Amino acid sequence: MTEADQVRDDPRTDQLRQRLEAVRRRISQATAAADRNDDPPRLIVVSKFHPAEDVRRLAGLGVTDFGENRDQEASEKASMLVELDLRWHFVGQLQSKKAKTVVRYAHAVHSVDRPQLVAALERAMAAEQERSGRGSLDCFIQVSLEDDAGAHRGGAAPADVPLLAEQLEEAGGLRLAGLMAVAPLGADPDRAFQKLSAISARLRDDYPAATGISAGMSQDLEAAVRFGATHLRIGSDILGSRPAVR
């Protein structure tokens, strides 16, 4: 039996193929409804808690971008799958002390939320570029969309975005890619992503190249596409529930 036959006969690969096709249909329908066929969003499959073999299966199905939110897990997977041409996106809260390891594998960090992290990433990139010659690190400013600042899902306040954008624009080895946000729990995603779109428009007034909007997950990708998301972070609808911890 050839390797291709083994892949076809693998039940998990068949399951992932069906789930991936369903999500891609949703994205295509949302893109058409938003009149964005010439500007489709990029799919990032969030593979956290799932094994590297699932990433390998999805790569075989044409997925190139994967998201992780824990540095140790991401670093291990990137090392195990180094022969594949993948782009790794760090999408979780990042401690400044982890910057030096993240820059070894990450194509982008979607959770830049404070000046100290920008400084840590700049220092880490200077050392990594001297070591490996890698290209610039794409950085998305994570912005909170919560009306109540007392309890939110992470991110800088909208008023702090200009300061972070200026710092990223001036930092060596870092590229200001745009904004990232998570819709507040229980909130109307249309309202949340409309707010994000307005913040993005103000950012682009000062930094025209910062066009990225990383928004939308399994439950709200259609709303994100309507309001201009360029990157969708989809996990459970493709990979299913997280595996049980043993």
N, C-alpha and C positions, 0 to 999 in steps of 0.2 A: 504494500500500500504506500502510495506516494505521500509526501507531506501535505500536498493540496487535498488529497482524499481524506487524510486525517482531520484536516481543518473542517471539511464539509461534514464529516461524520461526528464532530464534536458538539454535543448538545448545548454546552454553554456558548459556543460561538454562534450557533443558530439562534439562541435566545437573545444574545447581544445584537445580532444582525436585525432581528425583528424590532427590538426596542429602538435601535438607532434609526432604522427606516421610519418608524412612527414619529420620532422627534424631528427628523429631517423634513417629513411631510408637514408637521406643524409649523416649522420655521419657514418653509416655502410658502405655505398658505398665508402666514402672517406677513411675510415680505411682500407678497402680491397684494394683499389687502391694504398695505401701507404705501403701495406704489413705489417699492424700493427694489425692484428686480435688478436694477443696475447697481445697487449698493447693498448686497446681502450681508448680514452679520456673520462673524466668524464663530463657529461652535467650539467651545472649550468643554471637554468632558472632564468633570470633576471626579477624580479617581481615588480620593481619600478613603482609607480603610479597606480598599479592595486590592487584591493581589496584583503584582506586576504582570502575571500571566493574562489577566483581563486587559491590561493596557496593551500587551502584545497582540491579543486577539483583535482589539479595536483598531490598532494600527494596521492590521491586515485587512480591515474593512474600510480603510481610507481615512481614519482619524489621525490628525497630525498634532493637535493641541490638547494638552492635559493639564488640569489644575490640581494642586495639592495645598493643604493648609497646615502641614506639620513638616518642619525642616528635615528631621531625621528620616521620616518616611519618604519624603520627596527625594532626598539625596540618595537613599538606597535604591529606589526604583530607577532613577536616572542612571545610576552606576550599572545596574543590572541590564538596562536596555540601551546602553550607550551606542550600540551598533545601529539602532533605528534613528531615522531622521525625525525627531520629535521636538516640539517646542513645549517647555515646561513653564507653567504660570503659577506663581505663588499667590494664593488668594486669601490666606488667613492672616490673623494678627501676627505680626513679626516682631520679635524681640531684637533690639539693636545688636546684641551680642551674636545673633545668628546671621548677621549680614555677610560675614566673611565666607560662610559656607553656602548660603543661598546664591551668591553671585557665581559660584562655580558651575551651576547647572541651569539657573533660571533664565528664560528669555525675557520674562516680565515679572514685576511685582505689582499686584493690584491693590495693595493695602497700605500705601504710604500715607500716614496720618499725623505725623508730628516732625518738627524740625530735627530732633535728635536722630531719628531714623534716616532722614535724608543725609545727614552728616556721616552716619555709620556706613551707609551704602556707598557714598562717595569715596570714603577711605578704603573700603573693601574692594571697590572696582579699580581703584588706582593700583592696588597690589595685584589683583587678578589680571588686569590688562598687561601689566609688566610680566607676569608669569606665563600667560597663555595667549595674549594678543586678542582676546575676545572682543566683540563689538559692544556697543553701548547697551545698557540695560533699560528696557522700557519701564517707566514708572507711572502708575495711575494713582492719583490722589483719591483716597477713600473718603467720601463725604457722608456725614450722617443726614438722613432725611427725616429724622424724628422731630416732631414739634415739641415734645417734652425732652429736654436735654438730660433729665435725671435718669432716664432708663432707655438706652438705645443699643443698636446692634453694632456699634463701632463706627469709627470714622471721625474726621475733623468737622468742626462746625463750618457751615458755608462761609461765614465771615473770615475763616482762617485759610480758605483756599488761595487767595492771592499771595499770601506770604509763602506758603508751601510751593506754589507755582514758580515764584521768583527764585526761591532757593534751588529748586530742581533745574530750572533753566540755566542757572549759573554753575551748577555742579558738573565737574568733569566726569565723563563716563556714564552719565545718566541722561535719559531722554524723557522729557515731559510728554507722556502719551495721551493723557486726558484724565477722566474721572471714573471712579467706581463707586457703586452704592448697592445697598440691599434694601428692598422695600420693607418698611416697618411691619412688624407682626400685627395682623388684624386690620391693617390699613388698606385703603383702596389703592391698588398698584398704579392705576392710571394717574391718580393725583400725585403719588410719590414720584413717578418717572417723569411727569410733566415738570415737577419742581427740579428734578435732576437736569432735564433738558434745558431749562432756563439758566441754571448755574453753568452748564457747559457752554451755552451761548456767550455768557459774560466772559468765561475763560478764553474762548476763542477770539474775542475782541482784542485781547492783549497778546495771545499766543495762538496764531492761526493754525499752527501745525498740531495743536493739542486736540485733535478731533475725536479721540477715542472715548466711547461711553461703554464701560463694562457693567452691564446690568441685565437682570432677567435670569431666573432659575426655572426649575421644572414647572412650578405652579403659576408663573406669571410672565413667561417668555413673550406671549403675544402683546401684552401691554408694553413691555420693554421695546419690542420692535417698533410699535406704533410711535414711540417717543425717541427713536433714533439710536437705540443700542447698536454698537458696532461689534461687541463681544458678548456672547451668551454663555453663562456658566451652568451647565446642566449635569446633574449627577444621578439622582435616584431614578429618574424616568428612563435612563439608559442602563445603569448598572444594577438597579434594584436596591433593596434595603441593605444597609451595611452588614457585613458578615458578623456572626456571633463571636464575641471575644472568648478565646480559649485560654 
